[in-house]
Amino acid sequence: MKNQLLDAINQVISLNSGVAEFTNDDTLEALLPVDIARSLDVSDSISFSTRADVNDSYFVTYNSEIFDKFSGLLDFKVMHPHSVSSMMAI
């Protein structure tokens, strides 16, 4: 079964020049550009999971703070497609 939540995060990471890979159906490993990691307040090498029992991983739900931050990145990218990197560097 496809994990739509992590798939959305994967797409936002890709749109912001990061790299992500599913390690299983409910866990996504990612390498984020430093400016994006800083704006999300996370490490540039990170794991996201939709299971709460996965160690060393951000637990993600549709109501989680980290998902809201990713949504904000996407909203900004759509409104200002050439400004994301310059905004994140502030």
N, C-alpha and C positions, 0 to 999 in steps of 0.2 A: 504494500500500500504506500502510495506517495505521501510524503509529509509536506503538506502545503505551507505550513508555517516556516519550516527550515528552508524550503524551496524559495520562499519570498526573501528570506535573509540572504540566501545564496545569490539571488539576483541583484539585490542592493549592493552586496560586496563586489560582485562582478562589475556593476555600473560605476563603482568607485575605484576601479583598478586593483582590487584585491583578488585573492585566489582562495577558493573554498572547495572542499571535497567531503562527500558523505563517507563516514567510516562505518556506518550502518544506517538503518532506516530512521533512527531517532537521534543521531549525533552528526554534527557538521563541524569539521576542523577548518580553521581559516587563518590566512595570513593577510593582515590588513595593512594598508599604507599607514605610516606613522601618524599623519595628520588625521586620518579617519579614526584610528584607534584612540587618539587623544580626545577627539570630539565625543566619542562614545564612552570615554573614561575606562578603557580596558587595555589589556596588553595587545601588541600587534600580532602575537601568536595565541590563538584562543580557540576554545571549543564551545559549541552551543548544543544543548540537548532539550528535547521535549520530555525527558524523563528526569525526575528529581533525584534519582539514586545514582546518577552518573558522576563520579568523582572528577574534580578539576574541570568542571564544565559549568557554563552559565545555563541555568534552568530557564527556558523560554516558554512563555504562554502569550496568548493574544493580549493579555492585560499586563504583561510585565514591563518594567521600566526600560529594559534593554530593547524590547521590540518597539516601544514608543520612540526610542532614540533612532533606531533604524528607519522607522516610518518618517521621522523628521528629516533624515538625510535624503530619502527619496523625494519627499515633498520639496525640499530645497533644490535638489538636482533638476526636477521637472520645471520649477519656476525660474531657476537661474542655471542653465546647463553648463556654463563656462566658469562659474564662480565657486564651485564647491571647494576646490583645493585652496583657493585664496582665502575663503572664509574660514576654513579649518586651520589655517596657519596662524590665525590671530590668537 
